[in-house]
Amino acid sequence: MASKSRRHRVAVLALDGVYAFEMGIPPRIFGAAEDAEGRPLYDVVVCTVDGGPVRTDAGFQVMAAHGPEALATADTVVIPPTDRLCGGTTDGVLPEPVAAALARVRPGTRWVSFCTASYVLAAAGLLDGRPATTHWKEADHFRRAFPRVALDENVLFVDDGDVLTAAGVGAGVDLCLHLLRRDHGSAVAHRAARFCVVPPWREGGQAQYIERPVPEPTLATTAATRAWALERLQEPLPLGELAAHARMSLRTFTRRFQEEVGMPPGRWLTAQRIELARQLLESSDLPVDVVAHRSGFGTGNSLRQHMRAVLGVSPVAYRRTFTAAS
């Protein structure tokens, strides 16, 4: 991580054939992150493996301001995808120029990939024995190429501490906002999201985007019930009550919910309650028991158990971290 004497530096490594949109996500999202006084929190630079121009998928070239030396000063390295499954790593071996550039990255640097750039991290051995994701369409191929990676193609992104992987295009935005939230709290992430006019947090996972037969237009959805539940998170909200609100049987509601959101109703509710609890812990000095009640966990012990399971920290430790960050 960056020292307190300078801003956290993010280096975006643009490989040949880089997807232009994804290359622009880190400068846009991290560049919008400011503290309460309006001071930028990150320095973002774009670099290439040799300092020369690179081809994009959009019919133009990019002349980055930096070469591979920028990777040696980075606190976070982000690799966007390319139109060649990221530099020809389909055989599990990095091209020599890419490997040489990545060798400049300091130990302890945070690694991030978008979409099929996960191939680069996997070929570099950074994902061996670790959870990761990639675009759902490449999941079967990825598993054959990198069997040692614990791939989950049903999520928008995976945070494994110092290595994070995102799924498709929009998931790169989701992951950058997640990093803002992790580094500086929800308030900073929400301000950046508002500035960029994107949702600060997106429910569900990749499962909702995987190709499936188109449902009959007369079929009801669970969207209205999800919106209704978000207004009542402090209430018990048993599955039967949710199904009744949607005017579906339990079996139909559970199946439809899983298809639309990518996770079961109970898991979705827990995720929404954790997010609400985080916001309350960051933005108020309410006692933990009150935060637990308002976010639907009932008791402080329940909130502590869920936060430790999902975030790995207690409510008190979480509040202390983000109070200090602010």
Disulfide bonds with the S-S distance in Angstrom:
none
